[in-house]
Amino acid sequence: MTSPLAKAAGPIAMVSGIVFAAVDVARLLAADRSLDRIEMMRQVPFQVTNALYWVVFTGLVLALVSVYFRLGGRAGALGAVAFCFALAGTLDMAGNMWFDGFAGPWIADVAPGAILAGGSGMLAIGGLSSYVLFALGWMVFGIAGWRSRMFPAWLGVLFVVAGVLGYNAGLPPYGIPIGLVVATLGWWVIRTGAPAAHPATSGVSRQSSGPPET
């Protein structure tokens, strides 16, 4: 029996990706570079768009899960590892964005010196882990998805490029590429009607058929 998430994987990924990119565009427009960092963080548009950025990260996670439910059966162990890697990186970065969106404005009001001081110790380690894991997670997902024929090679290349740029996804506009590539993956699923492959038969299907339609 096919999961409802798997059936709706294409639309979920396309909508989630487009909204993710759109919110990062809004973040870019809301960031008033004429102000110092603390004053910019106190501006309502900046606070709202930063909070929304965490919200759309949940959509990105949902897109990743639904696509894996739809296509992961054909990817075998390699696809499973790549999915876990991308999921861990996205969740790690989502936690970072929650802090920026909700804790950051409060700190800017009550302890602005803490922001100006920058991160150190465990805070610096946690922040760096989110940047690195997010970038590597999507790069690995792209490479493994292509190698396992979960999706076409050109999509794999786009995920690698978006993953590299995604190292700076905490700052706009570097989240836009990953949103657009996830949306493109959703479009590809809708256009090709890419069928869910069951793990029990995925090995046979990979031997008897060529690469997925491009």
C-alpha positions in Angstrom: 0.0 0.0 0.0 1.4 3.4 -1.0 1.7 6.1 1.6 -0.4 9.3 1.0 2.8 11.2 1.4 4.4 9.2 -1.4 1.4 9.8 -3.7 1.6 13.6 -3.1 5.4 13.7 -3.2 5.5 15.8 -6.4 3.1 18.6 -5.3 4.6 18.6 -1.8 8.1 19.1 -3.0 7.2 21.6 -5.7 5.2 23.8 -3.4 7.5 23.5 -0.4 10.5 24.4 -2.6 8.9 27.4 -4.1 7.7 28.7 -0.8 11.1 28.1 0.7 12.8 30.1 -2.0 10.2 32.9 -1.8 10.7 33.3 2.0 14.4 33.6 1.5 13.8 36.4 -1.1 11.6 38.1 1.5 14.4 37.8 4.0 16.8 39.5 1.5 14.3 42.3 1.0 13.7 42.8 4.7 17.3 43.0 5.6 18.0 46.8 5.8 21.8 47.0 5.4 21.8 50.7 6.1 21.2 49.8 9.8 23.6 48.3 12.2 23.2 44.6 13.0 21.3 45.1 16.3 18.9 47.7 14.9 18.2 45.5 11.8 17.3 42.6 14.1 14.8 44.8 15.9 12.9 45.6 12.7 9.5 43.8 12.5 9.8 42.8 8.8 13.2 41.2 9.5 11.9 39.4 12.6 8.8 38.1 10.7 10.7 36.8 7.7 13.3 35.2 9.9 10.6 33.4 11.9 8.9 32.3 8.6 12.2 30.9 7.4 12.1 28.3 10.2 8.5 27.5 9.3 9.4 26.7 5.7 12.2 24.5 6.9 9.5 22.2 8.1 8.1 22.1 4.6 11.6 21.2 3.3 11.7 18.3 5.7 8.3 17.2 4.6 9.3 17.4 1.0 12.4 15.3 1.6 10.5 12.6 3.5 7.7 12.4 0.9 10.1 12.1 -2.0 12.0 9.4 -0.3 8.8 7.5 0.4 8.0 7.8 -3.3 11.4 7.1 -4.9 13.6 5.6 -2.1 12.7 2.0 -2.8 14.7 2.1 -6.0 17.7 3.6 -4.3 18.6 0.8 -1.9 21.1 1.2 0.9 22.9 4.1 -0.8 19.6 6.1 -1.0 18.8 5.3 2.6 22.1 6.7 3.8 21.8 9.8 1.6 18.2 10.4 2.9 19.4 10.2 6.5 22.3 12.5 5.8 20.1 15.1 4.2 17.4 14.8 6.9 20.0 15.3 9.7 21.5 18.3 8.0 18.2 19.9 7.3 17.0 19.4 10.9 20.3 20.7 12.3 20.0 23.9 10.1 16.3 24.2 11.1 17.3 24.4 14.7 19.8 27.1 13.9 17.1 29.1 12.1 14.7 28.7 15.0 17.3 30.3 17.2 17.8 33.1 14.8 14.1 33.6 14.2 12.8 33.5 17.8 15.7 33.8 20.3 17.7 36.3 18.3 15.3 39.2 18.5 14.9 38.7 22.3 18.7 38.6 22.8 19.0 41.8 20.6 16.6 43.5 23.1 17.9 42.2 26.5 21.6 41.4 25.8 22.8 43.0 22.5 26.4 42.7 23.7 26.0 38.9 23.4 25.3 39.2 19.7 28.1 41.6 19.0 30.5 39.3 20.9 29.9 36.5 18.4 29.7 32.8 19.0 32.3 30.7 20.9 32.6 27.3 22.5 29.6 24.9 22.1 27.6 27.7 20.4 30.2 28.0 17.7 30.4 24.2 17.3 26.7 23.9 17.0 26.4 26.7 14.4 29.3 25.3 12.3 27.7 21.8 12.4 24.5 23.1 11.0 26.2 24.8 8.1 28.4 21.8 7.2 25.8 19.1 7.7 23.2 21.0 5.7 25.5 21.5 2.7 27.0 18.0 2.8 23.6 16.4 3.4 22.1 17.8 0.2 25.3 17.2 -1.8 25.3 13.5 -0.7 21.6 13.3 -1.5 22.2 14.6 -5.0 25.1 12.3 -5.7 23.5 9.2 -4.2 20.1 9.9 -5.9 21.8 10.1 -9.3 24.1 7.1 -8.7 21.2 4.9 -7.5 18.9 6.2 -10.3 16.4 7.6 -7.9 16.3 10.7 -10.2 18.2 11.9 -13.3 21.8 12.9 -13.3 21.0 16.6 -14.1 19.0 16.8 -10.9 21.8 15.2 -8.9 24.2 17.9 -10.3 21.7 20.7 -9.3 21.5 19.3 -5.7 25.3 19.3 -5.4 25.5 22.9 -6.6 22.7 23.9 -4.3 24.3 22.1 -1.4 27.6 23.9 -1.9 25.7 27.3 -1.9 23.6 26.1 1.0 26.6 26.2 3.3 25.6 29.9 3.7 21.8 29.2 3.8 21.5 31.0 7.1 22.0 34.2 5.1 19.8 35.3 2.2 19.9 34.6 -0.7 21.8 31.3 -0.3 18.7 29.3 0.6 17.1 30.1 -2.7 19.0 27.5 -4.8 18.0 24.5 -2.6 14.4 25.6 -2.6 14.3 25.9 -6.4 16.0 22.5 -6.8 13.6 20.8 -4.5 10.7 22.4 -6.4 12.3 21.2 -9.7 12.4 17.6 -8.2 8.7 17.9 -7.4 8.0 19.1 -11.0 10.0 16.1 -12.4 8.0 13.7 -10.2 4.7 15.2 -11.4 5.8 15.4 -15.1 7.1 11.8 -15.3 4.7 10.2 -12.9 7.8 8.6 -11.3 6.3 5.4 -9.7 7.1 4.3 -6.2 9.5 1.4 -6.2 9.1 -1.3 -3.5 12.3 -2.4 -1.8 11.7 -6.0 -2.5 11.7 -5.4 -6.3 14.0 -2.4 -6.6 17.0 -4.6 -7.4 15.2 -6.3 -10.3 13.9 -3.0 -11.6 17.4 -1.4 -11.7 18.8 -4.4 -13.7 15.9 -4.6 -16.2 15.4 -1.0 -16.9 17.4 2.0 -17.9 17.8 5.4 -16.1 14.5 7.2 -15.3 13.0 9.5 -17.9 14.7 12.8 -18.2 
